[in-house]
Amino acid sequence: MGDPVVGIVVGSDSDLPVVRGAADMLRHLGVAWELVIASAHRTPDLAASYAAGAAGRGIKVLIAAAGGAAHLAGALAARTLLPVIGLPVGGGALNGVDALYATVQMPPGVPVATVAINGAANAALLAAQIVALSDPACARALAEYRRGLTAAVEEKSRRLAAEGLAGYLGER
C-alpha cells in the first residue's frame, strides 16, 4: 500500500477493538495507515511529538480515538495543521457521551471533526475522503465503495418486493 497517509492514534490499548473498524476500512480502500498508542494525559510529550512530526512523515490526516475525558484529538490538533478526526470511544459510566462531548467541544481556532461514538468506519471513510482530494486511486476506491452500498440497498429492495415483508424477515 505504500507509506502511511493516515495516522491513527489511540489513547489506550483498550481503544484498539474499536479502532479495528477504521483499520479494516482503510485497508479495504487501499489507504496506508499507521497506528500508535499515545495518551494526551499519560504521555503528553509523545502525543505532541507524534502530531508535530506527522506531516513531515507524509501523513495527511489523523484519527484520534479516546474514551473518557477524550482530550486526545484536541491535544493532537493543537500540535499540527493536519485535519484531525476525533473518534469518541464508548464505555464508562456515560457510555461514551462524555468522550463525544469532550471531542466535539473544541475552542475556536483548533477544530476537530468528530464522528459518532465508536464510529470507526466513518472516521476512516472521512479520512479517505480527505486523502482522495489529492489521490485519484483513493477517490476511485471510495467511488467503488459507494457503488457497492447502492447495489446492496437496491438488492434488498428487490428482495423485499419479491418476498414480501414476512418472507424478507424470515417469518413463516
TIRO-2110 file (N, C-alpha, C; in Angstrom, 1 decimal):
// TIRO-2110
0.8, -1.2, 0.0, N, 1, A
0.0, 0.0, 0.0, CA, 1, A
0.8, 1.3, 0.0, C, 1, A
2.1, 1.2, 0.3, N, 2, A
2.9, 2.3, 0.4, CA, 2, A
3.1, 2.9, 1.7, C, 2, A
3.6, 4.1, 1.8, N, 3, A
3.9, 4.8, 3.0, CA, 3, A
2.5, 5.3, 3.6, C, 3, A
2.4, 5.3, 4.9, N, 4, A
1.1, 5.7, 5.6, CA, 4, A
0.8, 7.1, 5.3, C, 4, A
-0.5, 7.3, 5.0, N, 5, A
-1.0, 8.7, 4.8, CA, 5, A
-2.1, 9.0, 5.9, C, 5, A
-2.5, 8.1, 6.6, N, 6, A
-3.4, 8.3, 7.8, CA, 6, A
-2.7, 7.8, 9.0, C, 6, A
-2.7, 8.6, 10.0, N, 7, A
-2.2, 8.3, 11.3, CA, 7, A
-3.4, 8.0, 12.3, C, 7, A
-3.4, 6.9, 12.9, N, 8, A
-4.4, 6.5, 13.9, CA, 8, A
-3.7, 6.5, 15.2, C, 8, A
-4.3, 7.3, 16.1, N, 9, A
-3.7, 7.4, 17.5, CA, 9, A
-4.8, 7.0, 18.5, C, 9, A
-4.4, 6.1, 19.4, N, 10, A
-5.3, 5.7, 20.4, CA, 10, A
-4.7, 6.1, 21.8, C, 10, A
-5.6, 6.5, 22.7, N, 11, A
-5.1, 7.0, 24.0, CA, 11, A
-4.7, 5.8, 24.9, C, 11, A
-5.3, 4.6, 24.6, N, 12, A
-5.0, 3.4, 25.4, CA, 12, A
-5.2, 2.2, 24.5, C, 12, A
-4.6, 1.1, 24.9, N, 13, A
-4.8, -0.1, 24.1, CA, 13, A
-6.2, -0.7, 24.3, C, 13, A
-6.9, -0.2, 25.3, N, 14, A
-8.3, -0.6, 25.4, CA, 14, A
-9.2, -0.1, 24.3, C, 14, A
-8.7, 0.9, 23.5, N, 15, A
-9.4, 1.5, 22.4, CA, 15, A
-9.2, 0.7, 21.1, C, 15, A
-8.3, -0.2, 21.1, N, 16, A
-7.9, -0.9, 19.9, CA, 16, A
-9.1, -1.7, 19.3, C, 16, A
-9.9, -2.4, 20.0, N, 17, A
-11.0, -3.1, 19.4, CA, 17, A
-11.9, -2.2, 18.6, C, 17, A
-12.2, -1.0, 19.0, N, 18, A
-13.0, 0.0, 18.3, CA, 18, A
-12.3, 0.4, 17.0, C, 18, A
-11.0, 0.7, 17.2, N, 19, A
-10.2, 1.3, 16.1, CA, 19, A
-10.0, 0.2, 15.0, C, 19, A
-10.1, -1.0, 15.3, N, 20, A
-10.0, -2.1, 14.3, CA, 20, A
-10.9, -1.8, 13.1, C, 20, A
-12.1, -1.2, 13.4, N, 21, A
-13.1, -0.9, 12.3, CA, 21, A
-12.5, 0.1, 11.3, C, 21, A
-11.7, 1.1, 11.8, N, 22, A
-11.1, 2.1, 11.0, CA, 22, A
-10.0, 1.5, 10.2, C, 22, A
-9.2, 0.7, 10.8, N, 23, A
-8.1, 0.0, 10.1, CA, 23, A
-8.6, -0.9, 9.0, C, 23, A
-9.6, -1.7, 9.3, N, 24, A
-10.2, -2.6, 8.3, CA, 24, A
-10.8, -1.8, 7.1, C, 24, A
-11.4, -0.7, 7.4, N, 25, A
-12.0, 0.1, 6.3, CA, 25, A
-10.9, 0.7, 5.5, C, 25, A
-9.8, 1.3, 6.1, N, 26, A
-8.7, 1.9, 5.3, CA, 26, A
-8.0, 0.8, 4.5, C, 26, A
-7.9, -0.4, 5.1, N, 27, A
-7.3, -1.5, 4.3, CA, 27, A
-8.1, -1.9, 3.1, C, 27, A
-9.4, -1.9, 3.3, N, 28, A
-10.4, -2.2, 2.2, CA, 28, A
-10.3, -1.2, 1.1, C, 28, A
-10.0, 0.0, 1.4, N, 29, A
-9.9, 1.1, 0.4, CA, 29, A
-8.5, 1.2, -0.1, C, 29, A
-7.6, 0.5, 0.4, N, 30, A
-6.2, 0.6, -0.1, CA, 30, A
-5.5, 1.8, 0.4, C, 30, A
-5.9, 2.3, 1.5, N, 31, A
-5.2, 3.5, 2.1, CA, 31, A
-4.2, 3.1, 3.2, C, 31, A
-3.0, 3.4, 3.0, N, 32, A
-2.0, 3.1, 4.0, CA, 32, A
-2.1, 3.9, 5.3, C, 32, A
-1.9, 3.2, 6.4, N, 33, A
-2.1, 3.8, 7.7, CA, 33, A
-1.1, 3.3, 8.7, C, 33, A
-0.9, 4.1, 9.8, N, 34, A
-0.1, 3.6, 10.9, CA, 34, A
-0.9, 3.8, 12.2, C, 34, A
-0.5, 3.1, 13.2, N, 35, A
-1.3, 3.1, 14.4, CA, 35, A
-0.3, 3.2, 15.6, C, 35, A
-0.6, 4.2, 16.5, N, 36, A
0.3, 4.3, 17.7, CA, 36, A
-0.6, 4.5, 18.9, C, 36, A
-0.1, 4.2, 20.1, N, 37, A
-0.7, 4.5, 21.3, CA, 37, A
0.0, 5.7, 21.9, C, 37, A
-0.7, 6.7, 22.2, N, 38, A
-0.1, 7.9, 22.8, CA, 38, A
-1.2, 8.7, 23.5, C, 38, A
-1.1, 8.7, 24.8, N, 39, A
-2.1, 9.3, 25.7, CA, 39, A
-1.9, 10.8, 25.9, C, 39, A
-3.0, 11.6, 25.7, N, 40, A
-2.9, 13.0, 26.0, CA, 40, A
-2.5, 13.3, 27.4, C, 40, A
-2.8, 12.4, 28.3, N, 41, A
-2.6, 12.6, 29.8, CA, 41, A
-1.4, 11.9, 30.3, C, 41, A
-1.2, 10.6, 29.9, N, 42, A
-0.2, 9.8, 30.5, CA, 42, A
1.2, 10.0, 29.7, C, 42, A
1.1, 10.3, 28.4, N, 43, A
2.3, 10.5, 27.6, CA, 43, A
2.1, 11.7, 26.7, C, 43, A
1.9, 12.9, 27.4, N, 44, A
1.6, 14.1, 26.6, CA, 44, A
2.7, 14.5, 25.6, C, 44, A
4.0, 14.3, 26.0, N, 45, A
5.1, 14.7, 25.2, CA, 45, A
5.1, 13.8, 23.9, C, 45, A
4.8, 12.5, 24.1, N, 46, A
4.8, 11.5, 23.0, CA, 46, A
3.6, 11.9, 22.0, C, 46, A
2.5, 12.2, 22.6, N, 47, A
1.3, 12.6, 21.7, CA, 47, A
1.7, 13.9, 20.9, C, 47, A
2.2, 14.9, 21.6, N, 48, A
2.6, 16.2, 21.0, CA, 48, A
3.6, 16.0, 19.9, C, 48, A
4.6, 15.1, 20.2, N, 49, A
5.7, 14.9, 19.2, CA, 49, A
5.2, 14.1, 18.0, C, 49, A
4.3, 13.2, 18.2, N, 50, A
3.7, 12.4, 17.1, CA, 50, A
3.0, 13.4, 16.2, C, 50, A
2.1, 14.2, 16.8, N, 51, A
1.3, 15.2, 16.0, CA, 51, A
2.2, 16.2, 15.2, C, 51, A
3.2, 16.7, 15.9, N, 52, A
4.1, 17.7, 15.3, CA, 52, A
4.9, 17.1, 14.2, C, 52, A
5.2, 15.9, 14.2, N, 53, A
6.0, 15.3, 13.1, CA, 53, A
5.3, 14.6, 12.1, C, 53, A
4.0, 14.4, 12.2, N, 54, A
3.2, 13.6, 11.3, CA, 54, A
3.2, 14.1, 9.8, C, 54, A
3.1, 15.4, 9.6, N, 55, A
3.1, 15.9, 8.3, CA, 55, A
4.4, 15.7, 7.6, C, 55, A
5.5, 15.8, 8.3, N, 56, A
6.8, 15.6, 7.8, CA, 56, A
7.1, 14.2, 7.4, C, 56, A
6.3, 13.3, 7.9, N, 57, A
6.4, 11.8, 7.6, CA, 57, A
5.4, 11.5, 6.5, C, 57, A
4.7, 12.4, 5.9, N, 58, A
3.8, 12.1, 4.8, CA, 58, A
2.3, 11.9, 5.2, C, 58, A
2.0, 12.0, 6.5, N, 59, A
0.7, 11.8, 7.0, CA, 59, A
-0.2, 12.9, 6.5, C, 59, A
-1.4, 12.6, 6.0, N, 60, A
-2.3, 13.7, 5.5, CA, 60, A
-3.4, 14.0, 6.5, C, 60, A
-3.8, 13.1, 7.3, N, 61, A
-4.9, 13.2, 8.3, CA, 61, A
-4.7, 12.3, 9.5, C, 61, A
-5.2, 12.7, 10.6, N, 62, A
-5.1, 12.0, 11.8, CA, 62, A
-6.5, 11.5, 12.3, C, 62, A
-6.6, 10.3, 12.8, N, 63, A
-7.7, 9.9, 13.5, CA, 63, A
-7.3, 9.7, 15.0, C, 63, A
-8.0, 10.3, 15.9, N, 64, A
-7.7, 10.2, 17.3, CA, 64, A
-8.8, 9.5, 18.1, C, 64, A
-8.6, 8.4, 18.6, N, 65, A
-9.6, 7.6, 19.3, CA, 65, A
-9.3, 7.6, 20.8, C, 65, A
-10.3, 8.0, 21.6, N, 66, A
-10.2, 8.1, 23.0, CA, 66, A
-11.6, 8.0, 23.7, C, 66, A
-11.6, 7.5, 24.9, N, 67, A
-12.8, 7.5, 25.7, CA, 67, A
-12.6, 8.4, 26.9, C, 67, A
-13.6, 8.4, 27.8, N, 68, A
-13.5, 9.2, 29.0, CA, 68, A
-13.4, 10.6, 28.7, C, 68, A
-12.4, 11.3, 29.3, N, 69, A
-12.2, 12.7, 29.1, CA, 69, A
-11.9, 13.1, 27.6, C, 69, A
-11.3, 12.2, 26.9, N, 70, A
-11.1, 12.3, 25.4, CA, 70, A
-10.5, 13.6, 24.9, C, 70, A
-9.4, 14.0, 25.5, N, 71, A
-8.7, 15.2, 25.1, CA, 71, A
-7.7, 14.9, 24.0, C, 71, A
-7.6, 13.7, 23.6, N, 72, A
-6.5, 13.3, 22.6, CA, 72, A
-6.7, 14.0, 21.3, C, 72, A
-7.8, 14.1, 20.7, N, 73, A
-8.0, 14.7, 19.4, CA, 73, A
-7.6, 16.2, 19.5, C, 73, A
-8.0, 16.9, 20.5, N, 74, A
-7.7, 18.3, 20.7, CA, 74, A
-6.2, 18.5, 21.0, C, 74, A
-5.6, 17.6, 21.8, N, 75, A
-4.2, 17.7, 22.0, CA, 75, A
-3.4, 17.6, 20.7, C, 75, A
-3.8, 16.6, 19.9, N, 76, A
-3.1, 16.5, 18.6, CA, 76, A
-3.4, 17.7, 17.7, C, 76, A
-4.6, 18.1, 17.6, N, 77, A
-5.0, 19.2, 16.7, CA, 77, A
-4.2, 20.5, 17.1, C, 77, A
-3.9, 20.6, 18.4, N, 78, A
-3.1, 21.8, 18.9, CA, 78, A
-1.7, 21.8, 18.4, C, 78, A
-1.2, 20.6, 18.0, N, 79, A
0.2, 20.5, 17.6, CA, 79, A
0.4, 20.3, 16.1, C, 79, A
-0.6, 20.3, 15.3, N, 80, A
-0.5, 20.1, 13.8, CA, 80, A
-1.5, 20.9, 13.1, C, 80, A
-1.2, 21.2, 11.8, N, 81, A
-2.2, 21.8, 10.9, CA, 81, A
-2.9, 20.8, 10.1, C, 81, A
-2.6, 19.5, 10.3, N, 82, A
-3.3, 18.4, 9.6, CA, 82, A
-4.8, 18.3, 10.1, C, 82, A
-5.7, 17.9, 9.3, N, 83, A
-7.0, 17.6, 9.8, CA, 83, A
-7.0, 16.5, 10.8, C, 83, A
-7.8, 16.7, 11.9, N, 84, A
-7.9, 15.7, 12.9, CA, 84, A
-9.3, 15.2, 13.0, C, 84, A
-9.5, 13.9, 13.0, N, 85, A
-10.9, 13.4, 13.2, CA, 85, A
-10.9, 12.7, 14.5, C, 85, A
-11.8, 13.2, 15.4, N, 86, A
-12.0, 12.6, 16.7, CA, 86, A
-12.9, 11.4, 16.6, C, 86, A
-12.5, 10.3, 17.3, N, 87, A
-13.4, 9.1, 17.3, CA, 87, A
-13.6, 8.9, 18.8, C, 87, A
-14.8, 9.3, 19.3, N, 88, A
-15.1, 9.0, 20.7, CA, 88, A
-15.3, 7.6, 20.9, C, 88, A
-14.7, 7.0, 22.0, N, 89, A
-14.9, 5.6, 22.3, CA, 89, A
-15.9, 5.4, 23.4, C, 89, A
-16.8, 4.5, 23.2, N, 90, A
-17.8, 4.3, 24.2, CA, 90, A
-17.3, 3.5, 25.4, C, 90, A
-18.0, 3.7, 26.5, N, 91, A
-17.6, 3.0, 27.7, CA, 91, A
-17.7, 3.9, 28.9, C, 91, A
-17.4, 3.4, 30.1, N, 92, A
-17.5, 4.1, 31.3, CA, 92, A
-18.9, 4.4, 31.7, C, 92, A
-19.1, 5.2, 32.7, N, 93, A
-20.4, 5.5, 33.3, CA, 93, A
-21.4, 6.1, 32.3, C, 93, A
-20.8, 6.9, 31.4, N, 94, A
-21.7, 7.6, 30.4, CA, 94, A
-21.7, 7.0, 29.0, C, 94, A
-21.2, 5.8, 28.9, N, 95, A
-21.3, 5.0, 27.6, CA, 95, A
-20.7, 5.8, 26.5, C, 95, A
-19.7, 6.7, 26.7, N, 96, A
-19.1, 7.4, 25.6, CA, 96, A
-19.6, 8.8, 25.3, C, 96, A
-20.7, 9.2, 26.0, N, 97, A
-21.2, 10.5, 25.8, CA, 97, A
-20.2, 11.6, 26.3, C, 97, A
-19.6, 11.3, 27.4, N, 98, A
-18.5, 12.2, 27.9, CA, 98, A
-17.4, 12.3, 26.8, C, 98, A
-17.0, 11.3, 26.2, N, 99, A
-16.0, 11.3, 25.2, CA, 99, A
-16.5, 12.1, 24.0, C, 99, A
-17.7, 11.9, 23.6, N, 100, A
-18.3, 12.7, 22.5, CA, 100, A
-18.3, 14.2, 22.8, C, 100, A
-18.8, 14.6, 23.9, N, 101, A
-18.8, 16.0, 24.3, CA, 101, A
-17.4, 16.6, 24.3, C, 101, A
-16.4, 15.8, 24.9, N, 102, A
-15.1, 16.4, 25.0, CA, 102, A
-14.4, 16.5, 23.7, C, 102, A
-14.8, 15.6, 22.7, N, 103, A
-14.2, 15.7, 21.4, CA, 103, A
-14.8, 16.8, 20.5, C, 103, A
-16.1, 16.9, 20.6, N, 104, A
-16.8, 17.9, 19.7, CA, 104, A
-16.7, 19.3, 20.2, C, 104, A
-16.5, 19.5, 21.5, N, 105, A
-16.5, 20.9, 22.0, CA, 105, A
-15.1, 21.5, 22.0, C, 105, A
-14.6, 21.8, 20.8, N, 106, A
-13.3, 22.4, 20.7, CA, 106, A
-13.4, 23.9, 20.6, C, 106, A
-12.4, 24.6, 21.1, N, 107, A
-12.4, 26.1, 21.1, CA, 107, A
-12.2, 26.6, 19.7, C, 107, A
-12.7, 27.8, 19.4, N, 108, A
-12.4, 28.4, 18.1, CA, 108, A
-11.0, 28.4, 17.7, C, 108, A
-10.7, 28.0, 16.5, N, 109, A
-9.3, 28.1, 16.0, CA, 109, A
-8.6, 26.7, 16.0, C, 109, A
-9.1, 25.8, 16.7, N, 110, A
-8.5, 24.4, 16.8, CA, 110, A
-9.6, 23.4, 16.5, C, 110, A
-10.0, 23.3, 15.3, N, 111, A
-11.2, 22.4, 15.0, CA, 111, A
-10.8, 20.9, 15.0, C, 111, A
-11.7, 20.1, 15.4, N, 112, A
-11.6, 18.6, 15.3, CA, 112, A
-12.9, 18.2, 14.7, C, 112, A
-12.8, 17.4, 13.6, N, 113, A
-14.0, 16.8, 13.0, CA, 113, A
-14.3, 15.6, 13.9, C, 113, A
-15.6, 15.4, 14.2, N, 114, A
-16.0, 14.3, 15.1, CA, 114, A
-17.0, 13.4, 14.5, C, 114, A
-16.8, 12.1, 14.7, N, 115, A
-17.8, 11.1, 14.2, CA, 115, A
-18.5, 10.6, 15.5, C, 115, A
-19.4, 9.7, 15.2, N, 116, A
-20.3, 9.1, 16.3, CA, 116, A
-19.4, 8.3, 17.3, C, 116, A
-20.0, 8.0, 18.4, N, 117, A
-19.3, 7.2, 19.4, CA, 117, A
-19.1, 5.8, 18.7, C, 117, A
-17.9, 5.3, 18.8, N, 118, A
-17.5, 4.0, 18.2, CA, 118, A
-17.6, 4.0, 16.6, C, 118, A
-17.7, 5.2, 16.0, N, 119, A
-17.9, 5.3, 14.6, CA, 119, A
-16.6, 5.2, 13.8, C, 119, A
-15.9, 4.1, 14.0, N, 120, A
-14.6, 3.9, 13.4, CA, 120, A
-14.6, 3.9, 11.9, C, 120, A
-15.6, 3.2, 11.3, N, 121, A
-15.6, 3.1, 9.9, CA, 121, A
-15.9, 4.4, 9.3, C, 121, A
-16.7, 5.2, 9.8, N, 122, A
-17.0, 6.6, 9.3, CA, 122, A
-15.7, 7.5, 9.5, C, 122, A
-15.0, 7.3, 10.6, N, 123, A
-13.7, 8.1, 10.7, CA, 123, A
-12.8, 7.7, 9.6, C, 123, A
-12.7, 6.4, 9.3, N, 124, A
-11.8, 6.0, 8.2, CA, 124, A
-12.3, 6.5, 6.8, C, 124, A
-13.6, 6.5, 6.6, N, 125, A
-14.2, 7.0, 5.4, CA, 125, A
-13.9, 8.5, 5.2, C, 125, A
-14.1, 9.2, 6.3, N, 126, A
-13.8, 10.7, 6.2, CA, 126, A
-12.3, 10.9, 6.0, C, 126, A
-11.5, 10.2, 6.6, N, 127, A
-10.0, 10.3, 6.4, CA, 127, A
-9.7, 10.0, 4.9, C, 127, A
-10.3, 9.0, 4.4, N, 128, A
-10.1, 8.6, 3.0, CA, 128, A
-10.6, 9.7, 2.0, C, 128, A
-11.7, 10.3, 2.4, N, 129, A
-12.2, 11.4, 1.5, CA, 129, A
-11.2, 12.6, 1.5, C, 129, A
-10.6, 12.8, 2.6, N, 130, A
-9.6, 13.9, 2.7, CA, 130, A
-8.4, 13.5, 1.8, C, 130, A
-7.9, 12.3, 2.0, N, 131, A
-6.8, 11.8, 1.2, CA, 131, A
-7.1, 11.8, -0.3, C, 131, A
-8.4, 11.5, -0.6, N, 132, A
-8.8, 11.4, -2.1, CA, 132, A
-8.8, 12.7, -2.8, C, 132, A
-8.7, 13.8, -2.1, N, 133, A
-8.6, 15.1, -2.7, CA, 133, A
-7.3, 15.2, -3.5, C, 133, A
-6.3, 14.5, -3.2, N, 134, A
-5.0, 14.5, -3.9, CA, 134, A
-4.6, 13.1, -4.3, C, 134, A
-5.4, 12.1, -4.2, N, 135, A
-5.0, 10.8, -4.6, CA, 135, A
-6.2, 10.1, -5.4, C, 135, A
-6.0, 10.1, -6.7, N, 136, A
-7.0, 9.6, -7.6, CA, 136, A
-7.4, 8.1, -7.3, C, 136, A
-6.4, 7.3, -7.0, N, 137, A
-6.7, 5.9, -6.7, CA, 137, A
-7.6, 5.8, -5.4, C, 137, A
-7.4, 6.6, -4.5, N, 138, A
-8.2, 6.6, -3.3, CA, 138, A
-9.6, 7.1, -3.7, C, 138, A
-9.7, 8.1, -4.5, N, 139, A
-11.0, 8.6, -5.0, CA, 139, A
-11.8, 7.5, -5.7, C, 139, A
-11.1, 6.7, -6.5, N, 140, A
-11.7, 5.6, -7.2, CA, 140, A
-12.2, 4.5, -6.3, C, 140, A
-11.4, 4.2, -5.3, N, 141, A
-11.8, 3.2, -4.3, CA, 141, A
-13.0, 3.7, -3.5, C, 141, A
-13.1, 4.9, -3.1, N, 142, A
-14.3, 5.5, -2.5, CA, 142, A
-15.5, 5.4, -3.4, C, 142, A
-15.4, 5.7, -4.6, N, 143, A
-16.5, 5.6, -5.5, CA, 143, A
-17.0, 4.2, -5.7, C, 143, A
-16.1, 3.3, -5.8, N, 144, A
-16.4, 1.8, -5.8, CA, 144, A
-17.1, 1.4, -4.6, C, 144, A
-16.6, 1.8, -3.4, N, 145, A
-17.3, 1.5, -2.1, CA, 145, A
-18.7, 2.0, -2.1, C, 145, A
-18.9, 3.3, -2.6, N, 146, A
-20.3, 3.8, -2.6, CA, 146, A
-21.2, 3.1, -3.6, C, 146, A
-20.6, 2.7, -4.7, N, 147, A
-21.4, 1.9, -5.7, CA, 147, A
-21.9, 0.6, -5.0, C, 147, A
-21.0, 0.0, -4.2, N, 148, A
-21.3, -1.2, -3.5, CA, 148, A
-22.4, -1.0, -2.5, C, 148, A
-22.4, 0.1, -1.8, N, 149, A
-23.5, 0.4, -0.9, CA, 149, A
-24.8, 0.5, -1.6, C, 149, A
-24.8, 1.2, -2.8, N, 150, A
-26.0, 1.4, -3.6, CA, 150, A
-26.5, 0.1, -4.1, C, 150, A
-25.7, -0.7, -4.6, N, 151, A
-26.1, -2.1, -5.1, CA, 151, A
-26.7, -2.9, -4.0, C, 151, A
-26.1, -2.9, -2.8, N, 152, A
-26.6, -3.7, -1.7, CA, 152, A
-28.1, -3.2, -1.3, C, 152, A
-28.3, -1.9, -1.3, N, 153, A
-29.6, -1.5, -0.9, CA, 153, A
-30.6, -1.8, -2.0, C, 153, A
-30.2, -1.6, -3.3, N, 154, A
-31.1, -2.0, -4.4, CA, 154, A
-31.5, -3.4, -4.4, C, 154, A
-30.5, -4.3, -4.1, N, 155, A
-30.8, -5.7, -4.0, CA, 155, A
-31.8, -6.0, -2.8, C, 155, A
-31.6, -5.4, -1.7, N, 156, A
-32.5, -5.6, -0.6, CA, 156, A
-33.9, -5.1, -1.0, C, 156, A
-34.0, -4.0, -1.7, N, 157, A
-35.3, -3.6, -2.1, CA, 157, A
-36.0, -4.5, -3.1, C, 157, A
-35.2, -5.1, -4.0, N, 158, A
-35.8, -6.1, -5.0, CA, 158, A
-36.2, -7.4, -4.2, C, 158, A
-35.4, -7.8, -3.2, N, 159, A
-35.8, -9.0, -2.4, CA, 159, A
-37.0, -8.7, -1.6, C, 159, A
-37.2, -7.5, -1.0, N, 160, A
-38.4, -7.2, -0.3, CA, 160, A
-39.6, -7.2, -1.2, C, 160, A
-39.5, -6.7, -2.4, N, 161, A
-40.6, -6.7, -3.3, CA, 161, A
-41.0, -8.1, -3.7, C, 161, A
-40.0, -9.0, -3.9, N, 162, A
-40.3, -10.3, -4.3, CA, 162, A
-40.8, -11.2, -3.2, C, 162, A
-40.3, -11.0, -2.0, N, 163, A
-40.7, -11.9, -0.9, CA, 163, A
-41.7, -11.4, 0.0, C, 163, A
-42.0, -10.1, -0.1, N, 164, A
-42.9, -9.5, 0.9, CA, 164, A
-42.3, -9.4, 2.2, C, 164, A
-42.9, -8.6, 3.1, N, 165, A
-42.3, -8.3, 4.4, CA, 165, A
-42.1, -9.6, 5.3, C, 165, A
-43.1, -10.5, 5.4, N, 166, A
-42.9, -11.7, 6.2, CA, 166, A
-41.8, -12.5, 5.6, C, 166, A
-41.7, -12.7, 4.3, N, 167, A
-40.7, -13.5, 3.7, CA, 167, A
-39.3, -12.9, 3.9, C, 167, A
-39.2, -11.6, 3.7, N, 168, A
-37.9, -10.9, 3.9, CA, 168, A
-37.4, -11.1, 5.3, C, 168, A
-38.3, -11.0, 6.3, N, 169, A
-37.9, -11.1, 7.7, CA, 169, A
-37.8, -12.6, 8.2, C, 169, A
-38.1, -13.5, 7.2, N, 170, A
-37.9, -14.9, 7.6, CA, 170, A
-39.0, -15.5, 8.4, C, 170, A
-40.2, -14.8, 8.4, N, 171, A
-41.3, -15.3, 9.2, CA, 171, A
-42.1, -16.4, 8.3, C, 171, A
-42.7, -17.3, 9.0, N, 172, A
-43.4, -18.3, 8.2, CA, 172, A
-44.9, -18.0, 8.2, C, 172, A
END
